[in-house]
C-alpha cells in the first residue's frame, strides 16, 4: 500500500524506467569500447588536450622500456591529430597539439641506417665526440711523417769550463795617509805628551804648492786651551805653536790679567792661496802658518790683537810680549803695524830661511 501523500505509480511507468536505465548502460559501454579502440589504434592512451610536464607524463604513462641516449632533450615530435572521440563530447574539429615535452611513450620509431647498424633516430648529442671517418680497407696504411721517423739525437754534455785563478787586485785608497816617517811619529808623540788634543787627517793635495802630506787638526792645546775653530796644520807647526802657547802665551796672560787663557780664536790655518799681491805661494798652502785674531781669558775678557789705543798700557804690553816671545819659536811673526794686510791679526809661520833668518815685525 503506498504511503500517504505520494501518488501511486503504474507498472507501465516502472517498466519504462527500467528500460531507460538499461539503454543508458548499453550506450555507456559502447562509448567506452569506441574510446578504447581509438587509443589502441594510436599505440597508447589518448593524451590530454593541454601540455603536461615531464613528471606528469611519466606518472600518467604506463611503464615502458626507455632507450637512454646522451642527448639532454629529444627533438619535438611531429604534430599529431587526436581522434574525434578524444576531441570532446561535442564532436568538433580534431585538435592538433605539439609535443613540447617528449616522454618515454612518444619516442620516434627506430629507423635502420644505411650501413645495417642500429640507431634510435635521434641526433647525436652536442658533447658526444664525432666518430672517426671511415677509411677504405684497400688504401695503404698511413705512415708517420718524415720528421717523426728521424731518431732523437741528444747533444753530448760539454766539459765544464776550467777556472783560472788570477791575483786579486785591490785598488789603492787615495785618501789613505802615507806611512809616517820617524820625525812624524816623534812629533805626534810630543804633542800627546804636552797635552795637545788633535786628530789625524788624510793627505791634502789641492794642486800646485797646496799640499800637506800628513796633516793634523788641532782641537785643544795644553792646559785645556781651546782652538776656535780647530786648526788644520802640519805636525811641526802644530808642535811649535803648542810649545809657544804653553811656555810663553799662557804665563803672560796670567801675569798681566791675573787670569788663565781659555781659548785662542784663529783666523786662518791651511789655505790654498798666494801671498797677497804676489805669485809666491803662502805658507798657509803648506799647513805651515797660523793667523790669530784674539785671545779669550777665563775671566771673560777678550784681547783683540789690533793696535791698542794710546792709554791701553796693559794691552799694549801684552801684545808686545806676544810679538817678541814668538820670534823664539817661529821664523816669521807679523802683526798689526806691519802693513794693512796684518792690521787685525798676528801671522805665525815656520818658513825655513837661509842662515836661520827670522822676520819679526
ABEGO torsion letter per residue (X at the ends): XBBBGBBBBBAAAAAAAAAAAAAAAAAAAAAAAAAAAAAAAAGEBBBBABBBBAAAAAAABBBBBBBBBABABBBBBBBBBBBAAAAEAAGBBBBBBBBABBBAAABBBBBBBAAGBBBAGBBBBAABBBBBBBBBAABBBBBBBAAAABBBBBBBBBBBBBBBBBBBBBBBBAABBBBBBAAAAAAAAAAAAAGBBBBBBBBBBAEEABBBABBBBBABBBGGBBBOBBBBBBAAAAAAAAAAAAAAAAAAAAAAAGBBBABBBBABBBBBBBBBGBABBBAAAAGABBBBABBBBAAGBBBBABBBBAABAAAAAAAAAAAAAAAAABABBBBBGABAAAAABBBBBABBBBGGBBBBX
